[in-house]
Amino acid sequence: MPLPDNLLYFLGVSIVLTMAPGPDVIFLASQGLAGGPRAGLAVALGLSSGLLVHTALAALGVSAVFLRMSGEGIEGLRDRPETMAAECSRTRASTSGPYIC
């Protein structure tokens, strides 16, 4: 169980980081100022829909497939189950902590 002090620090930092403008807010503001409210709304809808799709894919586990594919190319998706099982047992033998296979 986390200590209450740690939770307070975490909560404070989370709030500050959440409120800090990122590149998407800067892009939205610049497009809204340059193109007017209609352009700003279009950018806001585009950013929100991209975030929604990304979050949905992450929740479904598709992000893990893309992560593996980006590291090993398309061949990473074509691994045979026995190759993956051997890799898992090798990883399991070399670590002493929790693992995911």
C-alpha positions in Angstrom: 0.0 0.0 0.0 1.5 3.4 -1.0 2.1 5.8 1.8 -0.2 8.9 2.0 2.7 11.3 1.5 3.6 9.5 -1.8 0.0 9.7 -3.0 -0.2 13.4 -2.3 3.1 14.0 -4.2 1.9 11.8 -7.1 -1.5 13.6 -7.2 0.1 17.0 -7.2 2.6 16.2 -10.0 -0.2 14.5 -12.0 -2.4 17.6 -11.8 0.4 19.9 -12.9 1.4 17.6 -15.8 -2.2 17.3 -16.9 -2.8 21.0 -16.9 0.5 21.8 -18.8 -0.1 22.4 -22.5 1.4 20.0 -24.8 2.1 20.0 -28.5 -1.5 19.2 -29.3 -2.8 22.3 -27.4 -0.2 24.5 -29.1 -1.2 23.1 -32.5 -4.9 23.6 -31.7 -4.3 27.2 -30.7 -2.2 28.0 -33.7 -4.7 26.5 -36.1 -7.6 28.2 -34.3 -5.9 31.6 -34.5 -4.9 31.2 -38.1 -8.0 29.7 -39.5 -10.7 30.8 -37.1 -13.1 28.9 -34.9 -14.1 26.4 -37.6 -10.5 25.3 -38.1 -10.0 25.1 -34.4 -13.0 22.9 -34.0 -11.9 20.7 -36.9 -8.5 20.3 -35.2 -10.1 19.6 -31.8 -12.3 16.9 -33.3 -9.4 15.3 -35.2 -7.2 15.2 -32.1 -10.0 13.8 -30.0 -10.9 11.1 -32.5 -7.2 10.1 -32.8 -6.9 9.8 -29.0 -10.1 7.8 -28.9 -8.9 5.3 -31.6 -5.5 5.0 -30.0 -7.0 4.3 -26.6 -9.4 1.7 -28.0 -6.6 -0.1 -29.8 -4.5 -0.1 -26.7 -7.4 -1.5 -24.7 -7.8 -4.3 -27.2 -4.1 -5.2 -27.2 -3.4 -4.1 -30.7 -0.7 -1.7 -29.5 1.3 -4.7 -28.3 1.2 -6.1 -31.8 2.4 -2.9 -33.3 5.2 -2.6 -30.7 6.4 -6.1 -31.5 6.1 -5.4 -35.2 8.1 -2.2 -35.0 10.9 -3.9 -33.2 11.2 -7.0 -35.3 9.4 -6.1 -38.5 6.7 -8.2 -40.1 8.8 -11.4 -39.3 8.1 -10.8 -35.6 4.4 -11.5 -36.3 5.2 -14.8 -38.1 7.0 -16.5 -35.2 6.0 -20.0 -34.7 4.5 -20.9 -31.3 7.4 -23.2 -30.5 9.9 -20.4 -31.2 8.0 -18.1 -28.8 7.7 -20.9 -26.2 11.5 -21.4 -26.3 12.1 -17.7 -26.0 9.7 -17.5 -23.0 11.4 -20.4 -21.2 14.8 -18.8 -21.9 13.5 -15.5 -20.5 12.0 -17.2 -17.5 15.3 -18.9 -16.7 17.3 -15.7 -16.9 15.0 -13.6 -14.6 14.2 -13.9 -11.0 11.3 -11.4 -10.9 7.9 -11.4 -12.4 7.6 -12.2 -16.1 5.0 -12.2 -18.8 4.8 -15.0 -21.4 
